[in-house]
Amino acid sequence: MQGHAGCHTAAVSTDPSGLRERKKARTRAGLQRHALRLFRDRGYAETTVDDIAAAAEVSRSTFFRYFAGKEAAVLYDDVDPLMAQAFAETPPGTPLLAGLRHALRTAFERLPAEKRELEEVRMELARTVPEIRAALRDAFTVGEIADQVAVGVGRDGDDLEVLLFAGVVAGARLAAQELVRRVPGRSYIEALDSVLARLQDGVPLADHPIDATAPDRPDPGASPAVRTGGSA
């Protein structure tokens, strides 16, 4: 994706393969939009592929040309390229975590209102539908994050600090998901931004002393059966 609207317009308009790819992308995005609307209004389990195809006014076979099934329609992510573009626009010298927050906010601010709303629906499905949650966990690994971070900081993906930072980002996403689960109606994007903002001040509780008087703290001298509530 180009950094400025309108770049290379003439080249794209005269390239048949480019036009075909753009048309495919629009069709794929449209199918996902109809799918997410139905999942929001009817529920994921209650919505069928035939329902999605009918809403999009395409055939069932057309749907399967773009997605292997309902799960794939949720997993399709066309926002990540916008975040990558926003990250590339971040001024050199910007601290990495601040750059990630900038990319996140900028990408979502550029989305139309309904697209932002449907991204929240997509994230909710990722939290509540087991097969989607598992697929995202497998797709969004610390290693993949590390590879992206390595490019941004000019280091190797095997660098310990790169891997640690990637682990922090992965953990931030999990923390944001848990915040939203505990506070229904809260925006996932706002939750993630608040988590990343907190991390800019350092890892929470990293230097906090362990409280030996905490009421639920187990007695280190007790037997395992006593500590776990079991019988001898």
Wavefront OBJ file of the C-alpha trace (Angstrom):
o trace
v 0.000 0.000 0.000
v 1.330 3.402 -0.916
v 2.122 6.011 1.705
v -0.022 8.736 0.096
v -3.432 8.532 -1.554
v -3.258 8.764 -5.306
v 0.342 7.620 -5.718
v 0.987 5.684 -8.923
v -2.663 5.978 -9.972
v -1.853 5.891 -13.680
v 0.317 2.811 -13.342
v -2.342 0.933 -11.397
v -5.176 1.890 -13.713
v -3.388 0.508 -16.780
v -2.303 -2.741 -15.142
v -4.991 -5.433 -15.676
v -3.520 -7.704 -13.032
v -3.497 -4.821 -10.553
v -7.139 -4.040 -11.275
v -8.080 -7.704 -10.829
v -6.323 -7.857 -7.474
v -8.031 -4.680 -6.302
v -11.409 -6.067 -7.350
v -10.699 -9.323 -5.500
v -9.700 -7.382 -2.416
v -12.940 -5.382 -2.526
v -14.986 -8.558 -2.939
v -13.173 -10.282 -0.073
v -13.632 -7.251 2.187
v -17.318 -7.069 1.243
v -17.880 -10.718 2.078
v -16.198 -10.267 5.429
v -18.286 -7.168 6.117
v -21.531 -9.079 5.503
v -20.272 -12.007 7.569
v -19.369 -9.841 10.556
v -22.694 -8.029 10.418
v -24.517 -11.372 10.538
v -22.296 -12.722 13.317
v -23.017 -9.564 15.317
v -26.776 -9.648 14.729
v -27.483 -13.403 14.755
v -24.494 -15.019 16.397
v -21.551 -16.930 14.960
v -22.964 -20.435 15.382
v -26.370 -19.410 14.070
v -24.995 -17.946 10.824
v -24.267 -20.206 7.849
v -22.142 -19.732 4.758
v -25.369 -19.672 2.753
v -26.606 -16.773 4.910
v -23.425 -14.813 4.209
v -23.550 -15.515 0.464
v -27.194 -14.444 0.333
v -26.493 -11.210 2.207
v -23.614 -10.422 -0.169
v -25.730 -11.447 -3.189
v -23.168 -13.950 -4.420
v -23.217 -17.695 -4.880
v -22.003 -20.160 -2.280
v -19.181 -21.144 -4.639
v -18.090 -17.508 -4.881
v -17.818 -17.331 -1.102
v -15.582 -20.403 -1.085
v -13.341 -18.880 -3.738
v -12.378 -16.274 -1.153
v -12.722 -18.060 2.183
v -12.429 -21.669 3.258
v -15.283 -21.155 5.713
v -16.755 -18.889 8.394
v -13.615 -19.061 10.504
v -11.471 -17.797 7.637
v -13.850 -14.876 7.117
v -13.193 -13.770 10.700
v -9.440 -14.365 10.547
v -8.948 -12.269 7.397
v -7.172 -9.088 8.521
v -6.913 -6.115 6.193
v -6.094 -3.668 8.997
v -2.557 -4.929 9.609
v -1.317 -3.401 6.314
v -2.728 -0.051 7.473
v -0.849 -0.394 10.743
v 2.326 -1.281 8.866
v 1.891 1.819 6.736
v 1.277 4.006 9.792
v 4.332 2.510 11.493
v 6.448 3.252 8.408
v 5.311 6.890 8.638
v 6.530 7.187 12.238
v 9.408 9.696 12.432
v 12.866 8.144 12.886
v 14.011 8.277 16.481
v 10.527 7.661 17.903
v 10.712 5.151 20.789
v 9.519 1.740 19.605
v 6.579 1.378 21.988
v 5.402 4.912 21.228
v 5.679 4.072 17.527
v 3.466 1.010 17.954
v 0.835 3.067 19.786
v 0.963 5.680 17.036
v 0.517 3.018 14.359
v -2.404 1.439 16.211
v -4.260 4.699 16.769
v -3.542 6.079 13.297
v -4.665 2.918 11.495
v -7.982 2.791 13.327
v -8.623 6.510 13.040
v -8.363 6.108 9.254
v -11.054 3.423 9.154
v -14.677 4.289 8.335
v -16.962 4.165 11.373
v -18.616 0.856 10.456
v -15.253 -0.774 9.753
v -14.049 0.218 13.224
v -17.207 -1.230 14.733
v -16.854 -4.486 12.807
v -13.214 -4.797 13.868
v -14.478 -4.773 17.451
v -16.908 -7.547 16.464
v -14.019 -9.489 14.951
v -11.956 -9.135 18.110
v -14.912 -10.237 20.243
v -15.261 -13.372 18.127
v -11.546 -13.988 18.604
v -12.119 -13.933 22.361
v -15.318 -15.975 22.497
v -15.193 -18.580 19.701
v -12.717 -21.334 20.699
v -11.641 -22.348 17.202
v -10.986 -18.743 16.189
v -9.137 -18.026 19.416
v -6.925 -21.066 18.835
v -6.260 -20.138 15.211
v -5.242 -16.591 16.139
v -2.993 -17.868 18.902
v -1.218 -20.098 16.401
v -1.000 -17.340 13.781
v 0.110 -14.471 16.036
v 3.232 -15.955 17.607
v 6.044 -14.256 19.489
v 8.388 -15.322 16.688
v 6.319 -13.544 14.029
v 6.112 -10.387 16.131
v 9.860 -10.555 16.701
v 10.515 -10.747 12.972
v 8.460 -7.585 12.417
v 10.081 -5.771 15.337
v 13.568 -6.764 14.136
v 12.984 -4.966 10.840
v 11.887 -1.811 12.651
v 14.929 -1.648 14.926
v 17.540 -3.065 12.558
v 18.330 -6.133 14.633
v 18.171 -9.861 14.135
v 14.937 -11.678 14.983
v 16.900 -13.977 17.327
v 18.129 -11.047 19.422
v 17.105 -11.612 23.066
v 15.804 -8.066 23.518
v 13.782 -8.315 20.309
v 12.233 -11.585 21.486
v 11.498 -10.144 24.920
v 9.852 -7.079 23.410
v 7.780 -9.326 21.116
v 6.697 -11.333 24.146
v 5.634 -8.128 25.883
v 3.537 -7.114 22.859
v 1.898 -10.545 22.743
v 1.184 -10.290 26.452
v -0.247 -6.803 26.008
v -2.779 -8.165 23.542
v -3.792 -10.880 25.998
v -4.112 -8.334 28.807
v -6.292 -6.101 26.613
v -8.528 -9.054 25.762
v -8.924 -9.849 29.453
v -9.743 -6.214 30.249
v -12.507 -6.250 27.661
v -13.830 -9.564 28.971
v -14.040 -8.121 32.480
v -15.553 -4.808 31.383
v -18.275 -5.592 28.796
v -18.728 -2.839 26.240
v -15.162 -1.591 26.483
v -13.376 -1.086 23.172
v -10.584 -3.567 22.525
v -8.523 -0.964 20.680
v -8.841 1.495 23.570
v -7.934 -1.267 26.015
v -4.861 -2.248 24.003
v -3.749 1.370 23.715
v -4.099 1.831 27.482
v -2.035 -1.320 28.119
v 0.718 -0.137 25.769
v 0.619 3.315 27.382
v 1.131 1.748 30.806
v 4.064 -0.281 29.494
v 5.778 2.922 28.390
v 6.361 3.565 32.107
v 7.975 0.140 32.564
v 6.812 -3.372 33.413
v 4.114 -3.092 36.114
v 4.961 -4.581 39.530
v 8.406 -5.723 38.328
v 10.078 -4.130 41.372
v 7.129 -4.469 43.744
v 8.048 -6.419 46.883
v 6.246 -9.690 47.533
v 3.839 -9.261 50.439
v 4.439 -11.984 52.999
v 1.275 -10.977 54.889
v -1.118 -11.384 51.959
v -4.175 -13.335 53.253
v -4.208 -15.850 50.384
v -0.464 -16.470 50.400
v 0.226 -20.170 51.184
v 2.255 -21.131 54.236
v 5.656 -22.292 52.871
v 6.040 -24.601 55.869
v 2.779 -26.439 55.322
v 2.605 -29.775 53.563
v 1.467 -29.848 49.896
v -1.825 -31.449 50.946
v -2.514 -28.630 53.407
v -1.538 -25.920 50.889
v -3.879 -27.341 48.236
v -6.693 -28.113 50.591
v -6.338 -31.875 50.166
v -6.390 -34.583 52.820
v -3.328 -36.381 54.153
l 1 2 3 4 5 6 7 8 9 10 11 12 13 14 15 16 17 18 19 20 21 22 23 24 25 26 27 28 29 30 31 32 33 34 35 36 37 38 39 40 41 42 43 44 45 46 47 48 49 50 51 52 53 54 55 56 57 58 59 60 61 62 63 64 65 66 67 68 69 70 71 72 73 74 75 76 77 78 79 80 81 82 83 84 85 86 87 88 89 90 91 92 93 94 95 96 97 98 99 100 101 102 103 104 105 106 107 108 109 110 111 112 113 114 115 116 117 118 119 120 121 122 123 124 125 126 127 128 129 130 131 132 133 134 135 136 137 138 139 140 141 142 143 144 145 146 147 148 149 150 151 152 153 154 155 156 157 158 159 160 161 162 163 164 165 166 167 168 169 170 171 172 173 174 175 176 177 178 179 180 181 182 183 184 185 186 187 188 189 190 191 192 193 194 195 196 197 198 199 200 201 202 203 204 205 206 207 208 209 210 211 212 213 214 215 216 217 218 219 220 221 222 223 224 225 226 227 228 229 230 231 232
